[in-house]
Amino acid sequence: MKIKKPPHILVIHLKRFKYIEQLGRYKKLSYRVVFPMELKLTNTVDGADDSEYSLFAVVVHVGTGPNHGHHVSAVKSHSHWLFLDDENVDMMDESILQSFFGSAQEL
């Protein structure tokens, strides 16, 4: 895939629900998604250099299904990661960012 002009900020949205026909409803996909802290897109823009992005925010749905739950986020501010959950803001170590959200196995 080629893009005409790389965005200044790249947003990637992952579909985390799957329709299960036997159940007649959507099921949340709870397995862990591994993502890089640095992303380099090569050969995506004609006649331009590679695009490089640094992760600075992750938004995650907390809840068992698509019709209930809420979203929390981890945001990099200066050189620190912050965990935001409604009115609660806590410092978060970058080393747990990869394993903080999702299950290592599909439930």
Gaussian input, Z-matrix of N, CA and C with variables (Angstrom, degrees):
# hf/3-21g

backbone

0 1
 N
 C     1     B1
 C     2     B2     1     A1
 N     3     B3     2     A2     1     D1
 C     4     B4     3     A3     2     D2
 C     5     B5     4     A4     3     D3
 N     6     B6     5     A5     4     D4
 C     7     B7     6     A6     5     D5
 C     8     B8     7     A7     6     D6
 N     9     B9     8     A8     7     D7
 C    10    B10     9     A9     8     D8
 C    11    B11    10    A10     9     D9
 N    12    B12    11    A11    10    D10
 C    13    B13    12    A12    11    D11
 C    14    B14    13    A13    12    D12
 N    15    B15    14    A14    13    D13
 C    16    B16    15    A15    14    D14
 C    17    B17    16    A16    15    D15
 N    18    B18    17    A17    16    D16
 C    19    B19    18    A18    17    D17
 C    20    B20    19    A19    18    D18
 N    21    B21    20    A20    19    D19
 C    22    B22    21    A21    20    D20
 C    23    B23    22    A22    21    D21
 N    24    B24    23    A23    22    D22
 C    25    B25    24    A24    23    D23
 C    26    B26    25    A25    24    D24
 N    27    B27    26    A26    25    D25
 C    28    B28    27    A27    26    D26
 C    29    B29    28    A28    27    D27
 N    30    B30    29    A29    28    D28
 C    31    B31    30    A30    29    D29
 C    32    B32    31    A31    30    D30
 N    33    B33    32    A32    31    D31
 C    34    B34    33    A33    32    D32
 C    35    B35    34    A34    33    D33
 N    36    B36    35    A35    34    D34
 C    37    B37    36    A36    35    D35
 C    38    B38    37    A37    36    D36
 N    39    B39    38    A38    37    D37
 C    40    B40    39    A39    38    D38
 C    41    B41    40    A40    39    D39
 N    42    B42    41    A41    40    D40
 C    43    B43    42    A42    41    D41
 C    44    B44    43    A43    42    D42
 N    45    B45    44    A44    43    D43
 C    46    B46    45    A45    44    D44
 C    47    B47    46    A46    45    D45
 N    48    B48    47    A47    46    D46
 C    49    B49    48    A48    47    D47
 C    50    B50    49    A49    48    D48
 N    51    B51    50    A50    49    D49
 C    52    B52    51    A51    50    D50
 C    53    B53    52    A52    51    D51
 N    54    B54    53    A53    52    D52
 C    55    B55    54    A54    53    D53
 C    56    B56    55    A55    54    D54
 N    57    B57    56    A56    55    D55
 C    58    B58    57    A57    56    D56
 C    59    B59    58    A58    57    D57
 N    60    B60    59    A59    58    D58
 C    61    B61    60    A60    59    D59
 C    62    B62    61    A61    60    D60
 N    63    B63    62    A62    61    D61
 C    64    B64    63    A63    62    D62
 C    65    B65    64    A64    63    D63
 N    66    B66    65    A65    64    D64
 C    67    B67    66    A66    65    D65
 C    68    B68    67    A67    66    D66
 N    69    B69    68    A68    67    D67
 C    70    B70    69    A69    68    D68
 C    71    B71    70    A70    69    D69
 N    72    B72    71    A71    70    D70
 C    73    B73    72    A72    71    D71
 C    74    B74    73    A73    72    D72
 N    75    B75    74    A74    73    D73
 C    76    B76    75    A75    74    D74
 C    77    B77    76    A76    75    D75
 N    78    B78    77    A77    76    D76
 C    79    B79    78    A78    77    D77
 C    80    B80    79    A79    78    D78
 N    81    B81    80    A80    79    D79
 C    82    B82    81    A81    80    D80
 C    83    B83    82    A82    81    D81
 N    84    B84    83    A83    82    D82
 C    85    B85    84    A84    83    D83
 C    86    B86    85    A85    84    D84
 N    87    B87    86    A86    85    D85
 C    88    B88    87    A87    86    D86
 C    89    B89    88    A88    87    D87
 N    90    B90    89    A89    88    D88
 C    91    B91    90    A90    89    D89
 C    92    B92    91    A91    90    D90
 N    93    B93    92    A92    91    D91
 C    94    B94    93    A93    92    D92
 C    95    B95    94    A94    93    D93
 N    96    B96    95    A95    94    D94
 C    97    B97    96    A96    95    D95
 C    98    B98    97    A97    96    D96
 N    99    B99    98    A98    97    D97
 C   100   B100    99    A99    98    D98
 C   101   B101   100   A100    99    D99
 N   102   B102   101   A101   100   D100
 C   103   B103   102   A102   101   D101
 C   104   B104   103   A103   102   D102
 N   105   B105   104   A104   103   D103
 C   106   B106   105   A105   104   D104
 C   107   B107   106   A106   105   D105
 N   108   B108   107   A107   106   D106
 C   109   B109   108   A108   107   D107
 C   110   B110   109   A109   108   D108
 N   111   B111   110   A110   109   D109
 C   112   B112   111   A111   110   D110
 C   113   B113   112   A112   111   D111
 N   114   B114   113   A113   112   D112
 C   115   B115   114   A114   113   D113
 C   116   B116   115   A115   114   D114
 N   117   B117   116   A116   115   D115
 C   118   B118   117   A117   116   D116
 C   119   B119   118   A118   117   D117
 N   120   B120   119   A119   118   D118
 C   121   B121   120   A120   119   D119
 C   122   B122   121   A121   120   D120
 N   123   B123   122   A122   121   D121
 C   124   B124   123   A123   122   D122
 C   125   B125   124   A124   123   D123
 N   126   B126   125   A125   124   D124
 C   127   B127   126   A126   125   D125
 C   128   B128   127   A127   126   D126
 N   129   B129   128   A128   127   D127
 C   130   B130   129   A129   128   D128
 C   131   B131   130   A130   129   D129
 N   132   B132   131   A131   130   D130
 C   133   B133   132   A132   131   D131
 C   134   B134   133   A133   132   D132
 N   135   B135   134   A134   133   D133
 C   136   B136   135   A135   134   D134
 C   137   B137   136   A136   135   D135
 N   138   B138   137   A137   136   D136
 C   139   B139   138   A138   137   D137
 C   140   B140   139   A139   138   D138
 N   141   B141   140   A140   139   D139
 C   142   B142   141   A141   140   D140
 C   143   B143   142   A142   141   D141
 N   144   B144   143   A143   142   D142
 C   145   B145   144   A144   143   D143
 C   146   B146   145   A145   144   D144
 N   147   B147   146   A146   145   D145
 C   148   B148   147   A147   146   D146
 C   149   B149   148   A148   147   D147
 N   150   B150   149   A149   148   D148
 C   151   B151   150   A150   149   D149
 C   152   B152   151   A151   150   D150
 N   153   B153   152   A152   151   D151
 C   154   B154   153   A153   152   D152
 C   155   B155   154   A154   153   D153
 N   156   B156   155   A155   154   D154
 C   157   B157   156   A156   155   D155
 C   158   B158   157   A157   156   D156
 N   159   B159   158   A158   157   D157
 C   160   B160   159   A159   158   D158
 C   161   B161   160   A160   159   D159
 N   162   B162   161   A161   160   D160
 C   163   B163   162   A162   161   D161
 C   164   B164   163   A163   162   D162
 N   165   B165   164   A164   163   D163
 C   166   B166   165   A165   164   D164
 C   167   B167   166   A166   165   D165
 N   168   B168   167   A167   166   D166
 C   169   B169   168   A168   167   D167
 C   170   B170   169   A169   168   D168
 N   171   B171   170   A170   169   D169
 C   172   B172   171   A171   170   D170
 C   173   B173   172   A172   171   D171
 N   174   B174   173   A173   172   D172
 C   175   B175   174   A174   173   D173
 C   176   B176   175   A175   174   D174
 N   177   B177   176   A176   175   D175
 C   178   B178   177   A177   176   D176
 C   179   B179   178   A178   177   D177
 N   180   B180   179   A179   178   D178
 C   181   B181   180   A180   179   D179
 C   182   B182   181   A181   180   D180
 N   183   B183   182   A182   181   D181
 C   184   B184   183   A183   182   D182
 C   185   B185   184   A184   183   D183
 N   186   B186   185   A185   184   D184
 C   187   B187   186   A186   185   D185
 C   188   B188   187   A187   186   D186
 N   189   B189   188   A188   187   D187
 C   190   B190   189   A189   188   D188
 C   191   B191   190   A190   189   D189
 N   192   B192   191   A191   190   D190
 C   193   B193   192   A192   191   D191
 C   194   B194   193   A193   192   D192
 N   195   B195   194   A194   193   D193
 C   196   B196   195   A195   194   D194
 C   197   B197   196   A196   195   D195
 N   198   B198   197   A197   196   D196
 C   199   B199   198   A198   197   D197
 C   200   B200   199   A199   198   D198
 N   201   B201   200   A200   199   D199
 C   202   B202   201   A201   200   D200
 C   203   B203   202   A202   201   D201
 N   204   B204   203   A203   202   D202
 C   205   B205   204   A204   203   D203
 C   206   B206   205   A205   204   D204
 N   207   B207   206   A206   205   D205
 C   208   B208   207   A207   206   D206
 C   209   B209   208   A208   207   D207
 N   210   B210   209   A209   208   D208
 C   211   B211   210   A210   209   D209
 C   212   B212   211   A211   210   D210
 N   213   B213   212   A212   211   D211
 C   214   B214   213   A213   212   D212
 C   215   B215   214   A214   213   D213
 N   216   B216   215   A215   214   D214
 C   217   B217   216   A216   215   D215
 C   218   B218   217   A217   216   D216
 N   219   B219   218   A218   217   D217
 C   220   B220   219   A219   218   D218
 C   221   B221   220   A220   219   D219
 N   222   B222   221   A221   220   D220
 C   223   B223   222   A222   221   D221
 C   224   B224   223   A223   222   D222
 N   225   B225   224   A224   223   D223
 C   226   B226   225   A225   224   D224
 C   227   B227   226   A226   225   D225
 N   228   B228   227   A227   226   D226
 C   229   B229   228   A228   227   D227
 C   230   B230   229   A229   228   D228
 N   231   B231   230   A230   229   D229
 C   232   B232   231   A231   230   D230
 C   233   B233   232   A232   231   D231
 N   234   B234   233   A233   232   D232
 C   235   B235   234   A234   233   D233
 C   236   B236   235   A235   234   D234
 N   237   B237   236   A236   235   D235
 C   238   B238   237   A237   236   D236
 C   239   B239   238   A238   237   D237
 N   240   B240   239   A239   238   D238
 C   241   B241   240   A240   239   D239
 C   242   B242   241   A241   240   D240
 N   243   B243   242   A242   241   D241
 C   244   B244   243   A243   242   D242
 C   245   B245   244   A244   243   D243
 N   246   B246   245   A245   244   D244
 C   247   B247   246   A246   245   D245
 C   248   B248   247   A247   246   D246
 N   249   B249   248   A248   247   D247
 C   250   B250   249   A249   248   D248
 C   251   B251   250   A250   249   D249
 N   252   B252   251   A251   250   D250
 C   253   B253   252   A252   251   D251
 C   254   B254   253   A253   252   D252
 N   255   B255   254   A254   253   D253
 C   256   B256   255   A255   254   D254
 C   257   B257   256   A256   255   D255
 N   258   B258   257   A257   256   D256
 C   259   B259   258   A258   257   D257
 C   260   B260   259   A259   258   D258
 N   261   B261   260   A260   259   D259
 C   262   B262   261   A261   260   D260
 C   263   B263   262   A262   261   D261
 N   264   B264   263   A263   262   D262
 C   265   B265   264   A264   263   D263
 C   266   B266   265   A265   264   D264
 N   267   B267   266   A266   265   D265
 C   268   B268   267   A267   266   D266
 C   269   B269   268   A268   267   D267
 N   270   B270   269   A269   268   D268
 C   271   B271   270   A270   269   D269
 C   272   B272   271   A271   270   D270
 N   273   B273   272   A272   271   D271
 C   274   B274   273   A273   272   D272
 C   275   B275   274   A274   273   D273
 N   276   B276   275   A275   274   D274
 C   277   B277   276   A276   275   D275
 C   278   B278   277   A277   276   D276
 N   279   B279   278   A278   277   D277
 C   280   B280   279   A279   278   D278
 C   281   B281   280   A280   279   D279
 N   282   B282   281   A281   280   D280
 C   283   B283   282   A282   281   D281
 C   284   B284   283   A283   282   D282
 N   285   B285   284   A284   283   D283
 C   286   B286   285   A285   284   D284
 C   287   B287   286   A286   285   D285
 N   288   B288   287   A287   286   D286
 C   289   B289   288   A288   287   D287
 C   290   B290   289   A289   288   D288
 N   291   B291   290   A290   289   D289
 C   292   B292   291   A291   290   D290
 C   293   B293   292   A292   291   D291
 N   294   B294   293   A293   292   D292
 C   295   B295   294   A294   293   D293
 C   296   B296   295   A295   294   D294
 N   297   B297   296   A296   295   D295
 C   298   B298   297   A297   296   D296
 C   299   B299   298   A298   297   D297
 N   300   B300   299   A299   298   D298
 C   301   B301   300   A300   299   D299
 C   302   B302   301   A301   300   D300
 N   303   B303   302   A302   301   D301
 C   304   B304   303   A303   302   D302
 C   305   B305   304   A304   303   D303
 N   306   B306   305   A305   304   D304
 C   307   B307   306   A306   305   D305
 C   308   B308   307   A307   306   D306
 N   309   B309   308   A308   307   D307
 C   310   B310   309   A309   308   D308
 C   311   B311   310   A310   309   D309
 N   312   B312   311   A311   310   D310
 C   313   B313   312   A312   311   D311
 C   314   B314   313   A313   312   D312
 N   315   B315   314   A314   313   D313
 C   316   B316   315   A315   314   D314
 C   317   B317   316   A316   315   D315
 N   318   B318   317   A317   316   D316
 C   319   B319   318   A318   317   D317
 C   320   B320   319   A319   318   D318

   B1=1.4387
   B2=1.5256
   B3=1.2992
   B4=1.4632
   B5=1.5294
   B6=1.3230
   B7=1.4631
   B8=1.5219
   B9=1.3094
   B10=1.4569
   B11=1.5244
   B12=1.3249
   B13=1.4599
   B14=1.5333
   B15=1.3353
   B16=1.4683
   B17=1.5280
   B18=1.3317
   B19=1.4626
   B20=1.5292
   B21=1.3218
   B22=1.4595
   B23=1.5327
   B24=1.3225
   B25=1.4621
   B26=1.5229
   B27=1.3194
   B28=1.4595
   B29=1.5244
   B30=1.3153
   B31=1.4599
   B32=1.5218
   B33=1.3185
   B34=1.4630
   B35=1.5206
   B36=1.3270
   B37=1.4672
   B38=1.5173
   B39=1.3224
   B40=1.4578
   B41=1.5208
   B42=1.3130
   B43=1.4647
   B44=1.5214
   B45=1.3153
   B46=1.4585
   B47=1.5278
   B48=1.3536
   B49=1.4571
   B50=1.5174
   B51=1.3240
   B52=1.4560
   B53=1.5240
   B54=1.3404
   B55=1.4609
   B56=1.5262
   B57=1.3280
   B58=1.4640
   B59=1.5202
   B60=1.3307
   B61=1.4643
   B62=1.5262
   B63=1.3481
   B64=1.4628
   B65=1.5313
   B66=1.3435
   B67=1.4691
   B68=1.5147
   B69=1.3316
   B70=1.4531
   B71=1.5193
   B72=1.3323
   B73=1.4679
   B74=1.5312
   B75=1.3312
   B76=1.4571
   B77=1.5238
   B78=1.3315
   B79=1.4588
   B80=1.5177
   B81=1.3210
   B82=1.4525
   B83=1.5161
   B84=1.3298
   B85=1.4591
   B86=1.5231
   B87=1.3086
   B88=1.4644
   B89=1.5227
   B90=1.3344
   B91=1.4583
   B92=1.5274
   B93=1.3092
   B94=1.4651
   B95=1.5185
   B96=1.3098
   B97=1.4591
   B98=1.5249
   B99=1.3272
   B100=1.4588
   B101=1.5218
   B102=1.3232
   B103=1.4609
   B104=1.5188
   B105=1.3167
   B106=1.4689
   B107=1.5280
   B108=1.3129
   B109=1.4667
   B110=1.5303
   B111=1.3133
   B112=1.4667
   B113=1.5249
   B114=1.3300
   B115=1.4574
   B116=1.5171
   B117=1.3265
   B118=1.4616
   B119=1.5196
   B120=1.3234
   B121=1.4548
   B122=1.5160
   B123=1.3129
   B124=1.4541
   B125=1.5252
   B126=1.3076
   B127=1.4579
   B128=1.5355
   B129=1.3226
   B130=1.4695
   B131=1.5237
   B132=1.3382
   B133=1.4619
   B134=1.5304
   B135=1.3317
   B136=1.4601
   B137=1.5232
   B138=1.3264
   B139=1.4575
   B140=1.5087
   B141=1.3375
   B142=1.4696
   B143=1.5227
   B144=1.3223
   B145=1.4584
   B146=1.5187
   B147=1.3287
   B148=1.4556
   B149=1.5233
   B150=1.3212
   B151=1.4676
   B152=1.5205
   B153=1.3304
   B154=1.4617
   B155=1.5213
   B156=1.3360
   B157=1.4651
   B158=1.5212
   B159=1.3393
   B160=1.4639
   B161=1.5169
   B162=1.3224
   B163=1.4588
   B164=1.5193
   B165=1.3366
   B166=1.4567
   B167=1.5189
   B168=1.3378
   B169=1.4602
   B170=1.5232
   B171=1.3197
   B172=1.4587
   B173=1.5279
   B174=1.3292
   B175=1.4653
   B176=1.5185
   B177=1.3314
   B178=1.4587
   B179=1.5211
   B180=1.3356
   B181=1.4723
   B182=1.5271
   B183=1.3228
   B184=1.4586
   B185=1.5188
   B186=1.3057
   B187=1.4560
   B188=1.5113
   B189=1.3319
   B190=1.4600
   B191=1.5175
   B192=1.3092
   B193=1.4530
   B194=1.5067
   B195=1.3381
   B196=1.4617
   B197=1.5278
   B198=1.3246
   B199=1.4641
   B200=1.5113
   B201=1.3136
   B202=1.4569
   B203=1.5233
   B204=1.3037
   B205=1.4572
   B206=1.5239
   B207=1.3014
   B208=1.4635
   B209=1.5218
   B210=1.2984
   B211=1.4655
   B212=1.5258
   B213=1.3235
   B214=1.4576
   B215=1.5239
   B216=1.3151
   B217=1.4587
   B218=1.5185
   B219=1.3097
   B220=1.4581
   B221=1.5226
   B222=1.3167
   B223=1.4583
   B224=1.5249
   B225=1.3297
   B226=1.4574
   B227=1.5177
   B228=1.3224
   B229=1.4620
   B230=1.5201
   B231=1.3148
   B232=1.4640
   B233=1.5220
   B234=1.2636
   B235=1.4690
   B236=1.5325
   B237=1.3350
   B238=1.4633
   B239=1.5202
   B240=1.3311
   B241=1.4603
   B242=1.5170
   B243=1.3311
   B244=1.4613
   B245=1.5202
   B246=1.3295
   B247=1.4544
   B248=1.5208
   B249=1.3475
   B250=1.4643
   B251=1.5313
   B252=1.3236
   B253=1.4571
   B254=1.5266
   B255=1.3218
   B256=1.4706
   B257=1.5196
   B258=1.3313
   B259=1.4600
   B260=1.5262
   B261=1.3300
   B262=1.4642
   B263=1.5376
   B264=1.3286
   B265=1.4623
   B266=1.5247
   B267=1.3398
   B268=1.4595
   B269=1.5180
   B270=1.3242
   B271=1.4589
   B272=1.5286
   B273=1.3298
   B274=1.4553
   B275=1.5110
   B276=1.3255
   B277=1.4516
   B278=1.5278
   B279=1.3191
   B280=1.4653
   B281=1.5279
   B282=1.3154
   B283=1.4609
   B284=1.5316
   B285=1.3249
   B286=1.4650
   B287=1.5286
   B288=1.3176
   B289=1.4641
   B290=1.5239
   B291=1.3333
   B292=1.4645
   B293=1.5251
   B294=1.3122
   B295=1.4640
   B296=1.5247
   B297=1.3136
   B298=1.4644
   B299=1.5276
   B300=1.3218
   B301=1.4586
   B302=1.5120
   B303=1.2995
   B304=1.4606
   B305=1.5236
   B306=1.2921
   B307=1.4601
   B308=1.5270
   B309=1.3182
   B310=1.4595
   B311=1.5265
   B312=1.3265
   B313=1.4663
   B314=1.5254
   B315=1.3227
   B316=1.4669
   B317=1.5244
   B318=1.3391
   B319=1.4652
   B320=1.4994
   A1=108.07
   A2=116.88
   A3=122.62
   A4=108.60
   A5=115.79
   A6=120.38
   A7=108.23
   A8=115.24
   A9=120.02
   A10=111.41
   A11=116.35
   A12=120.99
   A13=107.82
   A14=117.99
   A15=118.89
   A16=111.01
   A17=117.83
   A18=120.00
   A19=110.98
   A20=115.72
   A21=120.45
   A22=109.30
   A23=115.98
   A24=122.59
   A25=107.74
   A26=116.69
   A27=122.28
   A28=108.87
   A29=117.21
   A30=122.87
   A31=107.75
   A32=116.06
   A33=121.75
   A34=107.52
   A35=116.21
   A36=121.89
   A37=107.99
   A38=117.02
   A39=121.27
   A40=110.29
   A41=116.39
   A42=121.59
   A43=107.31
   A44=117.45
   A45=121.73
   A46=113.41
   A47=116.65
   A48=121.77
   A49=108.40
   A50=116.32
   A51=121.61
   A52=108.56
   A53=116.26
   A54=120.00
   A55=109.00
   A56=116.09
   A57=122.76
   A58=107.33
   A59=115.62
   A60=120.71
   A61=112.10
   A62=118.13
   A63=121.26
   A64=111.93
   A65=116.48
   A66=121.20
   A67=112.15
   A68=116.45
   A69=120.55
   A70=113.30
   A71=116.55
   A72=120.52
   A73=110.25
   A74=114.18
   A75=120.31
   A76=109.76
   A77=115.55
   A78=122.64
   A79=107.83
   A80=115.74
   A81=119.78
   A82=109.65
   A83=116.82
   A84=122.67
   A85=107.03
   A86=117.25
   A87=120.59
   A88=113.76
   A89=117.98
   A90=118.76
   A91=110.73
   A92=114.96
   A93=121.75
   A94=110.64
   A95=116.32
   A96=122.97
   A97=107.03
   A98=115.70
   A99=120.58
   A100=107.80
   A101=116.73
   A102=121.36
   A103=109.49
   A104=116.99
   A105=119.90
   A106=111.62
   A107=115.13
   A108=120.32
   A109=110.02
   A110=116.40
   A111=122.95
   A112=107.15
   A113=117.20
   A114=121.86
   A115=108.54
   A116=115.42
   A117=120.61
   A118=107.96
   A119=116.83
   A120=122.32
   A121=108.28
   A122=115.79
   A123=120.34
   A124=110.12
   A125=115.14
   A126=122.13
   A127=113.11
   A128=116.82
   A129=119.92
   A130=112.81
   A131=117.04
   A132=120.96
   A133=107.79
   A134=117.08
   A135=120.94
   A136=110.82
   A137=115.94
   A138=121.40
   A139=115.13
   A140=118.58
   A141=120.81
   A142=109.76
   A143=115.55
   A144=121.19
   A145=110.01
   A146=115.40
   A147=120.47
   A148=109.87
   A149=116.31
   A150=121.58
   A151=109.09
   A152=116.21
   A153=121.07
   A154=109.49
   A155=114.83
   A156=121.29
   A157=109.37
   A158=116.04
   A159=122.81
   A160=108.18
   A161=115.83
   A162=120.86
   A163=110.21
   A164=116.69
   A165=119.13
   A166=112.92
   A167=118.31
   A168=119.73
   A169=110.80
   A170=115.61
   A171=123.34
   A172=106.72
   A173=116.63
   A174=121.80
   A175=107.24
   A176=116.62
   A177=121.82
   A178=110.25
   A179=116.15
   A180=122.10
   A181=108.46
   A182=116.26
   A183=122.13
   A184=106.93
   A185=117.10
   A186=122.71
   A187=108.90
   A188=115.78
   A189=119.33
   A190=114.10
   A191=118.91
   A192=119.77
   A193=112.57
   A194=116.66
   A195=120.54
   A196=114.35
   A197=118.07
   A198=120.40
   A199=114.41
   A200=117.79
   A201=120.52
   A202=110.00
   A203=115.69
   A204=122.13
   A205=109.54
   A206=116.61
   A207=120.47
   A208=109.28
   A209=116.49
   A210=122.10
   A211=110.27
   A212=115.33
   A213=123.05
   A214=106.54
   A215=116.45
   A216=118.42
   A217=111.73
   A218=114.37
   A219=123.36
   A220=105.61
   A221=116.59
   A222=121.71
   A223=109.44
   A224=115.23
   A225=119.84
   A226=108.46
   A227=115.35
   A228=121.50
   A229=107.37
   A230=115.59
   A231=122.04
   A232=106.50
   A233=122.44
   A234=120.07
   A235=111.79
   A236=116.72
   A237=121.21
   A238=111.20
   A239=115.83
   A240=121.08
   A241=108.90
   A242=115.35
   A243=122.01
   A244=108.94
   A245=116.61
   A246=122.52
   A247=107.12
   A248=116.93
   A249=121.79
   A250=109.82
   A251=115.71
   A252=123.27
   A253=107.00
   A254=115.11
   A255=122.03
   A256=109.45
   A257=118.44
   A258=119.47
   A259=112.72
   A260=118.41
   A261=122.24
   A262=110.83
   A263=114.97
   A264=121.82
   A265=107.08
   A266=115.56
   A267=120.86
   A268=109.59
   A269=116.13
   A270=121.17
   A271=107.63
   A272=115.40
   A273=121.08
   A274=108.00
   A275=117.45
   A276=120.96
   A277=109.89
   A278=117.11
   A279=121.53
   A280=112.02
   A281=117.64
   A282=120.80
   A283=112.56
   A284=119.23
   A285=120.07
   A286=112.65
   A287=116.79
   A288=120.10
   A289=112.07
   A290=117.93
   A291=121.51
   A292=112.86
   A293=118.62
   A294=120.86
   A295=113.04
   A296=117.07
   A297=120.21
   A298=112.37
   A299=117.75
   A300=122.37
   A301=110.84
   A302=116.40
   A303=121.64
   A304=112.29
   A305=114.69
   A306=122.19
   A307=108.60
   A308=117.02
   A309=120.80
   A310=110.91
   A311=116.46
   A312=121.71
   A313=108.91
   A314=115.59
   A315=119.99
   A316=107.70
   A317=116.08
   A318=120.31
   A319=111.25
   D1=136.13
   D2=176.38
   D3=-113.20
   D4=145.60
   D5=175.09
   D6=-118.67
   D7=149.73
   D8=-175.95
   D9=-70.41
   D10=-45.76
   D11=-178.84
   D12=-145.07
   D13=127.01
   D14=-179.36
   D15=-68.47
   D16=139.55
   D17=179.16
   D18=-72.89
   D19=153.11
   D20=176.32
   D21=-65.83
   D22=-41.99
   D23=176.55
   D24=-119.66
   D25=123.06
   D26=-179.43
   D27=-96.61
   D28=125.33
   D29=177.75
   D30=-112.70
   D31=128.18
   D32=177.50
   D33=-118.84
   D34=123.28
   D35=-179.79
   D36=-111.53
   D37=125.29
   D38=-179.84
   D39=-104.22
   D40=131.68
   D41=175.33
   D42=-73.80
   D43=119.10
   D44=-174.76
   D45=-115.04
   D46=19.05
   D47=176.34
   D48=-130.40
   D49=144.94
   D50=-179.95
   D51=-131.52
   D52=134.62
   D53=178.50
   D54=-77.31
   D55=124.77
   D56=177.95
   D57=-104.41
   D58=107.11
   D59=-174.12
   D60=-61.21
   D61=-39.98
   D62=-179.28
   D63=-61.51
   D64=-32.51
   D65=179.95
   D66=-90.76
   D67=-18.55
   D68=-177.98
   D69=69.00
   D70=28.35
   D71=-179.21
   D72=-155.88
   D73=171.99
   D74=176.68
   D75=-86.40
   D76=145.65
   D77=176.05
   D78=-119.81
   D79=137.79
   D80=177.69
   D81=-73.86
   D82=134.78
   D83=174.70
   D84=-87.86
   D85=109.42
   D86=-170.87
   D87=-102.48
   D88=3.07
   D89=179.82
   D90=-69.30
   D91=154.60
   D92=-177.65
   D93=-72.72
   D94=137.48
   D95=173.80
   D96=-107.40
   D97=120.55
   D98=179.21
   D99=-85.71
   D100=132.63
   D101=-178.67
   D102=-135.45
   D103=148.65
   D104=-178.64
   D105=-82.40
   D106=153.87
   D107=174.83
   D108=-79.20
   D109=-25.28
   D110=176.68
   D111=-127.51
   D112=135.98
   D113=-178.98
   D114=-128.21
   D115=125.33
   D116=178.02
   D117=-115.63
   D118=118.65
   D119=177.42
   D120=-96.22
   D121=114.01
   D122=-178.20
   D123=-105.28
   D124=144.20
   D125=175.03
   D126=57.08
   D127=39.33
   D128=-179.66
   D129=-108.92
   D130=-17.66
   D131=-178.09
   D132=-122.57
   D133=124.88
   D134=179.14
   D135=-63.27
   D136=127.52
   D137=174.44
   D138=69.03
   D139=19.52
   D140=-179.34
   D141=-128.57
   D142=162.80
   D143=176.24
   D144=-70.33
   D145=166.31
   D146=176.05
   D147=-62.21
   D148=150.08
   D149=177.82
   D150=-99.69
   D151=132.90
   D152=179.39
   D153=-120.57
   D154=136.06
   D155=-178.30
   D156=-130.49
   D157=143.92
   D158=174.61
   D159=-112.69
   D160=131.90
   D161=179.95
   D162=-65.32
   D163=131.27
   D164=176.09
   D165=-134.93
   D166=0.65
   D167=175.56
   D168=-162.70
   D169=146.15
   D170=175.15
   D171=-136.78
   D172=131.28
   D173=176.71
   D174=-114.99
   D175=132.47
   D176=-175.32
   D177=-131.62
   D178=137.86
   D179=174.28
   D180=-83.45
   D181=129.18
   D182=176.77
   D183=-111.88
   D184=120.18
   D185=-178.01
   D186=152.41
   D187=170.69
   D188=-174.01
   D189=-94.40
   D190=-12.11
   D191=-178.25
   D192=-154.05
   D193=175.40
   D194=-175.79
   D195=-73.45
   D196=-13.93
   D197=-175.85
   D198=-102.32
   D199=2.06
   D200=177.06
   D201=-155.08
   D202=160.91
   D203=-175.72
   D204=115.83
   D205=-172.55
   D206=176.51
   D207=-150.70
   D208=176.99
   D209=-177.22
   D210=-108.37
   D211=142.29
   D212=172.64
   D213=-123.87
   D214=165.06
   D215=-179.73
   D216=-144.50
   D217=156.84
   D218=170.83
   D219=-119.08
   D220=128.25
   D221=-175.10
   D222=-132.04
   D223=134.74
   D224=176.62
   D225=-87.08
   D226=122.26
   D227=179.13
   D228=-125.21
   D229=116.47
   D230=-172.04
   D231=59.59
   D232=-120.15
   D233=179.91
   D234=-110.65
   D235=16.80
   D236=-178.21
   D237=-117.37
   D238=147.35
   D239=173.81
   D240=-96.40
   D241=134.62
   D242=178.86
   D243=-116.21
   D244=139.82
   D245=174.89
   D246=-103.50
   D247=121.92
   D248=-177.01
   D249=-114.76
   D250=123.22
   D251=178.88
   D252=-137.91
   D253=99.09
   D254=-174.44
   D255=53.67
   D256=-120.42
   D257=-176.75
   D258=-87.71
   D259=-1.09
   D260=-179.75
   D261=-93.31
   D262=130.21
   D263=176.84
   D264=-129.79
   D265=123.39
   D266=-179.06
   D267=-131.21
   D268=151.43
   D269=173.46
   D270=-69.73
   D271=146.64
   D272=-178.25
   D273=-136.92
   D274=133.75
   D275=178.82
   D276=-77.93
   D277=134.61
   D278=-178.47
   D279=-58.96
   D280=-29.79
   D281=-176.44
   D282=-65.33
   D283=-23.73
   D284=179.37
   D285=-96.44
   D286=-1.29
   D287=-178.01
   D288=-59.00
   D289=-42.78
   D290=-178.26
   D291=-66.22
   D292=-33.56
   D293=-175.47
   D294=-103.35
   D295=0.67
   D296=-174.65
   D297=-72.66
   D298=-35.55
   D299=-174.19
   D300=-112.43
   D301=134.54
   D302=175.11
   D303=89.64
   D304=167.61
   D305=-179.21
   D306=-103.70
   D307=148.42
   D308=177.90
   D309=-69.20
   D310=-19.06
   D311=178.08
   D312=-127.66
   D313=153.19
   D314=174.66
   D315=-71.20
   D316=130.96
   D317=179.88
   D318=-89.64

